[in-house]
Amino acid sequence: MDTLINNSLLVEYVVPLTFPLETEATARRRILNICQDNARVLVEIVRKLVLMIDSLSTGDNDKIKDQYKEILAIREQSNKLKATLLGEVASLGSLLISREDFLRLTFRLAEITDTAEGVGFRLASAIERKISIDKKIMSEISRLASLILDEVTRMKETLMALTFNPGKAIEMASSVEEIERKIDSTYRTLDIDVLTSKGEVSKILVMKDVIERLESMADLTIDALDQIRVLAITG
């Protein structure tokens, strides 16, 4: 009888000493790595979009279709990373305290990717339908897109800094906001130029839609930056 009692007591005291297979810190690092991979893919899709716009501004329309296909392929990579992250977060449950912040960041990155693809689709469709776009306006659109690429790249670098120095990430965020101010100024000037340009209504509508979507990409990048700040503070 004493042996049975002692064994039961042993079980009672041993169970609380077991440890979870994964800590919150390691889970956070794993989820952060997926977000960083997604940010790298995002930079690549924006870079491809800039090349596509450059081709239009120089009249090299033969490259447009292939460049748009490349954008679609990269977008598929982003979708897979998003699905992977959602699955990981769901499996972790309450272990990952900052799961909602990671989800918000992931959704913002996905929105930027989808918007970039939308710009590419409209430009490819304009060429397919032989809608001529003023080269001077396209040159300005190219400048705007290049600023957005710079902004997205700086946002990605800020996200990468979370791995080794959250405080540094918060400092780096200010450089992203500086680029955003340049984007706002460029967009406003370009918007007026498009509205006052001469030509077919279809051409004006395409150009206006493109620059509005580019501006939306910039705004979403700042939203993503805010989520990175939150993760830096809570990390």
ZIJOLIN-V554131 format. One record per pair of residues at least 24 apart in sequence whose C-alpha atoms are under 10 Angstrom apart, sorted by sequence separation. I is the first residue (numbers start at 1). GAP is how many residues later the second one is. D is the distance in whole Angstrom. If there is no record, write none. Layout:
I|GAP|D ; I|GAP|D
This chain:
47|24|9 ; 82|24|7 ; 151|24|8 ; 152|24|8 ; 187|24|7 ; 45|25|8 ; 46|25|8 ; 81|25|9 ; 82|25|8 ; 151|25|6 ; 154|25|9 ; 187|25|8 ; 44|26|10 ; 45|26|6 ; 48|26|9 ; 150|26|8 ; 151|26|8 ; 44|27|9 ; 45|27|9 ; 82|27|9 ; 151|27|9 ; 152|27|10 ; 187|27|9 ; 188|27|10 ; 45|28|9 ; 46|28|10 ; 78|28|10 ; 82|28|7 ; 148|28|10 ; 151|28|6 ; 187|28|7 ; 45|29|6 ; 81|29|10 ; 150|29|8 ; 151|29|7 ; 186|29|10 ; 44|30|8 ; 45|30|7 ; 150|30|10 ; 44|31|10 ; 78|31|9 ; 79|31|8 ; 148|31|8 ; 183|31|9 ; 184|31|8 ; 42|32|8 ; 78|32|7 ; 147|32|7 ; 148|32|8 ; 151|32|9 ; 183|32|8 ; 41|33|7 ; 42|33|8 ; 45|33|9 ; 147|33|8 ; 41|34|8 ; 79|34|9 ; 148|34|10 ; 184|34|9 ; 41|35|10 ; 42|35|10 ; 75|35|9 ; 78|35|8 ; 79|35|10 ; 147|35|8 ; 148|35|7 ; 180|35|10 ; 183|35|8 ; 184|35|9 ; 41|36|7 ; 42|36|7 ; 78|36|9 ; 147|36|6 ; 183|36|10 ; 41|37|6 ; 76|37|10 ; 146|37|10 ; 40|38|9 ; 75|38|7 ; 144|38|9 ; 145|38|9 ; 180|38|7 ; 38|39|8 ; 39|39|9 ; 74|39|9 ; 75|39|7 ; 144|39|7 ; 147|39|9 ; 179|39|9 ; 180|39|8 ; 37|40|10 ; 38|40|6 ; 41|40|9 ; 112|40|9 ; 143|40|9 ; 144|40|9 ; 37|41|9 ; 38|41|9 ; 72|41|10 ; 75|41|9 ; 144|41|10 ; 180|41|9 ; 38|42|9 ; 39|42|10 ; 71|42|9 ; 72|42|10 ; 75|42|7 ; 144|42|6 ; 176|42|10 ; 180|42|8 ; 38|43|6 ; 74|43|10 ; 109|43|10 ; 143|43|8 ; 144|43|7 ; 37|44|8 ; 38|44|8 ; 72|44|10 ; 143|44|10 ; 177|44|10 ; 71|45|8 ; 72|45|7 ; 141|45|9 ; 176|45|9 ; 177|45|7 ; 35|46|8 ; 71|46|7 ; 140|46|8 ; 141|46|9 ; 144|46|9 ; 176|46|8 ; 34|47|7 ; 35|47|8 ; 38|47|10 ; 140|47|9 ; 34|48|8 ; 69|48|10 ; 72|48|9 ; 177|48|9 ; 68|49|8 ; 71|49|8 ; 72|49|9 ; 140|49|10 ; 141|49|8 ; 173|49|9 ; 176|49|8 ; 34|50|8 ; 35|50|8 ; 71|50|9 ; 140|50|7 ; 141|50|10 ; 34|51|6 ; 68|51|10 ; 69|51|9 ; 174|51|10 ; 33|52|10 ; 68|52|6 ; 69|52|10 ; 138|52|10 ; 173|52|7 ; 31|53|9 ; 32|53|9 ; 67|53|9 ; 68|53|7 ; 137|53|8 ; 140|53|10 ; 173|53|9 ; 31|54|7 ; 34|54|10 ; 137|54|10 ; 30|55|9 ; 31|55|9 ; 65|55|9 ; 68|55|9 ; 69|55|10 ; 170|55|9 ; 173|55|9 ; 64|56|9 ; 65|56|10 ; 68|56|7 ; 137|56|8 ; 169|56|10 ; 170|56|10 ; 173|56|8 ; 31|57|7 ; 67|57|9 ; 137|57|7 ; 172|57|10 ; 30|58|9 ; 31|58|8 ; 65|58|10 ; 66|58|10 ; 170|58|8 ; 171|58|10 ; 64|59|8 ; 65|59|6 ; 169|59|8 ; 170|59|6 ; 64|60|6 ; 65|60|9 ; 134|60|10 ; 137|60|9 ; 169|60|7 ; 170|60|9 ; 27|61|9 ; 28|61|10 ; 63|61|10 ; 64|61|10 ; 170|61|10 ; 27|62|9 ; 65|62|9 ; 166|62|9 ; 167|62|9 ; 169|62|10 ; 170|62|7 ; 61|63|9 ; 64|63|8 ; 65|63|9 ; 134|63|9 ; 166|63|8 ; 169|63|7 ; 170|63|8 ; 28|64|10 ; 64|64|10 ; 134|64|9 ; 168|64|9 ; 169|64|10 ; 27|65|8 ; 31|65|9 ; 62|65|9 ; 134|65|9 ; 152|65|9 ; 156|65|10 ; 159|65|9 ; 166|65|8 ; 167|65|7 ; 39|66|10 ; 46|66|9 ; 50|66|10 ; 53|66|10 ; 61|66|7 ; 133|66|9 ; 141|66|9 ; 145|66|9 ; 148|66|8 ; 151|66|10 ; 152|66|8 ; 155|66|7 ; 159|66|8 ; 162|66|8 ; 166|66|5 ; 167|66|8 ; 28|67|9 ; 35|67|8 ; 39|67|9 ; 42|67|7 ; 45|67|10 ; 46|67|8 ; 49|67|7 ; 52|67|10 ; 53|67|8 ; 56|67|8 ; 61|67|10 ; 132|67|9 ; 133|67|10 ; 144|67|8 ; 148|67|8 ; 151|67|7 ; 154|67|10 ; 155|67|8 ; 158|67|8 ; 161|67|10 ; 162|67|9 ; 165|67|8 ; 166|67|7 ; 24|68|9 ; 27|68|8 ; 28|68|6 ; 31|68|9 ; 34|68|10 ; 35|68|9 ; 38|68|8 ; 41|68|10 ; 42|68|8 ; 45|68|7 ; 48|68|9 ; 49|68|8 ; 52|68|7 ; 56|68|10 ; 132|68|9 ; 149|68|10 ; 152|68|10 ; 153|68|10 ; 156|68|10 ; 159|68|10 ; 160|68|10 ; 166|68|9 ; 167|68|10 ; 27|69|7 ; 28|69|9 ; 43|69|10 ; 44|69|10 ; 45|69|10 ; 46|69|10 ; 47|69|10 ; 48|69|10 ; 131|69|9 ; 133|69|10 ; 134|69|8 ; 138|69|8 ; 141|69|8 ; 142|69|10 ; 145|69|7 ; 148|69|8 ; 149|69|9 ; 152|69|6 ; 155|69|8 ; 156|69|9 ; 159|69|6 ; 162|69|8 ; 163|69|9 ; 166|69|7 ; 22|70|9 ; 24|70|9 ; 25|70|9 ; 26|70|9 ; 27|70|10 ; 28|70|8 ; 32|70|8 ; 35|70|8 ; 36|70|10 ; 39|70|7 ; 42|70|8 ; 43|70|9 ; 46|70|6 ; 49|70|8 ; 50|70|9 ; 53|70|8 ; 132|70|9 ; 133|70|6 ; 134|70|9 ; 137|70|8 ; 141|70|7 ; 144|70|8 ; 145|70|9 ; 148|70|6 ; 151|70|8 ; 152|70|9 ; 155|70|6 ; 158|70|8 ; 159|70|9 ; 162|70|6 ; 165|70|10 ; 24|71|6 ; 25|71|8 ; 28|71|8 ; 31|71|8 ; 35|71|7 ; 38|71|7 ; 39|71|9 ; 42|71|6 ; 45|71|7 ; 46|71|9 ; 49|71|6 ; 52|71|8 ; 53|71|10 ; 56|71|9 ; 131|71|7 ; 132|71|7 ; 133|71|8 ; 140|71|10 ; 144|71|9 ; 147|71|9 ; 148|71|10 ; 151|71|9 ; 154|71|10 ; 155|71|10 ; 158|71|9 ; 161|71|9 ; 162|71|10 ; 23|72|8 ; 24|72|6 ; 25|72|10 ; 27|72|10 ; 31|72|10 ; 34|72|9 ; 38|72|9 ; 41|72|9 ; 42|72|10 ; 45|72|8 ; 48|72|9 ; 52|72|9 ; 131|72|6 ; 145|72|10 ; 152|72|10 ; 156|72|10 ; 159|72|9 ; 163|72|10 ; 22|73|9 ; 23|73|9 ; 24|73|7 ; 59|73|10 ; 130|73|10 ; 131|73|10 ; 133|73|8 ; 134|73|9 ; 141|73|9 ; 145|73|9 ; 148|73|9 ; 152|73|9 ; 155|73|9 ; 159|73|9 ; 162|73|8 ; 24|74|9 ; 28|74|9 ; 35|74|9 ; 39|74|10 ; 42|74|9 ; 46|74|10 ; 49|74|10 ; 59|74|10 ; 133|74|8 ; 144|74|10 ; 158|74|10 ; 20|75|10 ; 38|75|10 ; 45|75|10 ; 131|75|9 ; 56|76|10 ; 57|76|8 ; 59|76|8 ; 126|76|9 ; 56|77|8 ; 57|77|8 ; 58|77|7 ; 126|77|8 ; 56|78|10 ; 57|78|5 ; 58|78|10 ; 56|79|8 ; 57|79|7 ; 59|79|10 ; 57|80|8 ; 58|80|9 ; 126|80|8 ; 57|81|5 ; 58|81|8 ; 125|81|10 ; 126|81|10 ; 56|82|7 ; 57|82|5 ; 55|83|10 ; 56|83|9 ; 57|83|9 ; 123|83|8 ; 54|84|8 ; 55|84|10 ; 57|84|8 ; 122|84|7 ; 123|84|9 ; 53|85|7 ; 54|85|7 ; 57|85|7 ; 122|85|9 ; 53|86|8 ; 56|86|9 ; 54|87|9 ; 55|87|9 ; 119|87|10 ; 122|87|8 ; 123|87|8 ; 53|88|8 ; 54|88|6 ; 122|88|7 ; 53|89|6 ; 54|89|9 ; 121|89|10 ; 52|90|9 ; 53|90|9 ; 119|90|8 ; 120|90|9 ; 50|91|9 ; 51|91|9 ; 54|91|9 ; 118|91|10 ; 119|91|6 ; 50|92|7 ; 53|92|8 ; 54|92|10 ; 118|92|9 ; 119|92|9 ; 49|93|10 ; 50|93|9 ; 53|93|10 ; 119|93|9 ; 50|94|9 ; 51|94|9 ; 116|94|10 ; 119|94|7 ; 50|95|6 ; 51|95|9 ; 115|95|10 ; 118|95|8 ; 119|95|7 ; 49|96|8 ; 50|96|6 ; 118|96|10 ; 49|97|9 ; 50|97|10 ; 116|97|8 ; 47|98|9 ; 50|98|9 ; 115|98|6 ; 116|98|7 ; 119|98|10 ; 46|99|8 ; 47|99|8 ; 50|99|8 ; 115|99|8 ; 46|100|9 ; 49|100|9 ; 115|100|10 ; 116|100|10 ; 47|101|9 ; 48|101|10 ; 112|101|10 ; 115|101|8 ; 116|101|7 ; 46|102|8 ; 47|102|6 ; 112|102|9 ; 115|102|6 ; 46|103|6 ; 47|103|9 ; 114|103|9 ; 45|104|9 ; 46|104|10 ; 112|104|8 ; 113|104|8 ; 43|105|10 ; 44|105|9 ; 47|105|10 ; 111|105|9 ; 112|105|5 ; 115|105|10 ; 43|106|7 ; 46|106|8 ; 47|106|10 ; 111|106|8 ; 112|106|8 ; 42|107|10 ; 43|107|9 ; 46|107|9 ; 112|107|9 ; 43|108|9 ; 44|108|10 ; 109|108|10 ; 112|108|6 ; 43|109|6 ; 44|109|9 ; 108|109|10 ; 111|109|7 ; 112|109|7 ; 42|110|8 ; 43|110|6 ; 110|110|10 ; 111|110|9 ; 42|111|9 ; 43|111|10 ; 109|111|8 ; 40|112|9 ; 43|112|9 ; 108|112|6 ; 109|112|8 ; 112|112|9 ; 39|113|8 ; 40|113|8 ; 43|113|8 ; 107|113|10 ; 108|113|7 ; 111|113|10 ; 39|114|8 ; 42|114|9 ; 108|114|9 ; 109|114|9 ; 41|115|10 ; 108|115|7 ; 109|115|7 ; 39|116|8 ; 40|116|7 ; 105|116|10 ; 108|116|6 ; 39|117|6 ; 40|117|9 ; 107|117|9 ; 108|117|9 ; 38|118|9 ; 39|118|9 ; 105|118|8 ; 106|118|8 ; 37|119|9 ; 104|119|9 ; 105|119|5 ; 108|119|9 ; 36|120|7 ; 39|120|8 ; 40|120|10 ; 104|120|8 ; 105|120|8 ; 35|121|10 ; 36|121|9 ; 39|121|9 ; 105|121|9 ; 106|121|9 ; 36|122|10 ; 105|122|6 ; 36|123|7 ; 37|123|9 ; 104|123|7 ; 105|123|7 ; 35|124|8 ; 36|124|6 ; 103|124|10 ; 104|124|10 ; 35|125|9 ; 36|125|10 ; 101|125|10 ; 102|125|8 ; 105|125|10 ; 33|126|10 ; 36|126|10 ; 101|126|6 ; 102|126|9 ; 105|126|9 ; 32|127|9 ; 33|127|9 ; 36|127|10 ; 100|127|10 ; 101|127|8 ; 32|128|9 ; 102|128|10 ; 101|129|7 ; 102|129|8 ; 32|130|8 ; 33|130|8 ; 101|130|7 ; 32|131|8 ; 98|132|9 ; 99|132|10 ; 29|133|10 ; 98|133|8 ; 101|133|10 ; 29|134|8 ; 98|136|8 ; 97|137|9 ; 98|137|9 ; 46|171|10 ; 32|199|10 ; 28|207|9 ; 25|210|9
